[in-house]
């Protein structure tokens, strides 16, 4: 069967997460997309890693959707199946539990998303700046839609150019 292992993984996720799954898509062999409710996030990651063998986190993608921020965790199963696990957080209060206790390699990806989108990963050991310079203005997140190149330039270079 073409998508046998993918369907088995999806069935196990449905069994564990039940109605907390918002959407599941298996568009082709070796590719799974799952969106879940925030309440099930840590449980889902723990289950994927400990029970289903998704040991590698490739990256975390952030997407500004306007009022919310979508986070997509890209996990790999034994190098052959990619599962993208998506959750949505309110932009006004973007708090997500860290997964560094489950996947230690998430430490840098969470810092990157914190820098660029302002998402706070609760329980993260060190959310110090990773990408942005030390002098970068607080509460200015360059990958959020409310910031344009022009207003970012004004915020970043105002001290150097003598602007107010």
N, C-alpha and C positions, 0 to 999 in steps of 0.2 A: 504494500500500500504506500502510496505517495506521501501522505501526511500522517502516518500512523503514530510516530513518536510525538509529534506536535499535538495531535488530538488527545493522546494519553496525558500529556502535561496539562492541557486545558481542562480535561475532565477532573484531574486531581485538584487543580486550583478551584474549580467550581464546587467541588466537594468540601473544601476547607473554607472558602470565602463566601459561598452561597450568594445572597442578595447584595453583598458588598461589591460585587463585580458590576461595573457600569456597562462595559463593552468588551467584547473579545472578537478579534479578527485573525484569521490565519490565511493571508492572501496567497501564500505559496509555501512550498517546502522550505523548512529551516527558518521560518519567520513567523513570530507571534506578537501581536499587539494586544495588551490588556490595559484597560482603564479601570481603576477601582476607587472606592470612596476612601477618604483620608483615614477614617477610623480603622480601616483594615490594613493600612500601609505596613506597619512594622511586622504584623503577623504574616503578611504576604511575602515580604522580603525574607523573613526568617524561614518560612516554609520553602521558598524557592532555593535558598542556599543549603539549608540543613537536610531537607527531605528530597528535593528534586535535582540537586547537583549543579545549580547555577552559581558557580564559585567566583566567576570573574565579572567585575563591573567595568564595562568599556568606557562609559562616561555618563554624565547627567546633562540632559539638555533642558534649558529653560526657554519658555515661550511666553511673551507678554500677550495676553488675550484681551486686554482692556481693564476690566475690573478684577481679573484673576490672573494668576501665573500658573502655567502648566509646567510640571516637572516630569521629565521622562527619563527613567533609569534604564539604561541599556545593559542587559545581562546576557552572558554567554554560557551555554550549556556544552561542556566538553568540546569547545571550539567548533561546534557544528550547528547549533540552533541559537538564534538571537531572539531574545524576548525583551520587548520594550514595555515597561511597567509605568503607566501614567497616573498622576494624581494632580488635583487642582487645589490651589490655595488662594485665599482672598488676598488681594494686593494690599489692602489696608492693614492686615495683620498676617504677614507671610511667615508663619511658624510651622516647621516640619520637624518631626523627631529625626535625630541623626541615625544613620545606619552604620556608623564607624565601629560600633560594638559587634556588628554582625559581619560586615565587610570592611576591615581596616583600610583597605585601599581607597575607600570613599572619602578619606580625609581631605585630599586635595581637590576633588571634584566639588565637594560641598563648600569649600572655601572659595572656589572660583564662582559658583552660583551666588554665594553670599556677596561677593565683591560686585558682580555685574548686575544682579537683580534685587539685592537686598533681602533675600530669604534668610531667615534665622533658623539654623539647624540646632534644635534644643538638645543639649547633652553633648554637643561637639566639643572636643578637648581644646581647640584653639582656632577661633574664627578670625585670626589676624589676616590682614591684607595679603593677597597672593599675587594678583596681577596689577592692580591699580597702584600708582605711586603713593608714598606716605603722605604727601601734601594734597591728595585728592580730597575734594570737599565731602564732608560727612553727609549721608542721606541723599547722595546723587549717584544714581545707578544707571550707567550708560546704556544698558540694553533694554531699559524700560521705554515704552513708546512715548511717554510724555517728554522725553529728552530728544531734542533735535541736535544735529551736528553744530548748528549755530549757537544754541544756548549752552551746550556742553563746552564749546570753545570759550565762550564768555565766562563760564564758571571756572574753568581750569586755568586760563591764562590771565585773569584779571590782575593778579599781583604783578606778573612779569611785564604786562603792557601798561600798567598804571591806570587801568580802568577801574571803575567803581563797581 
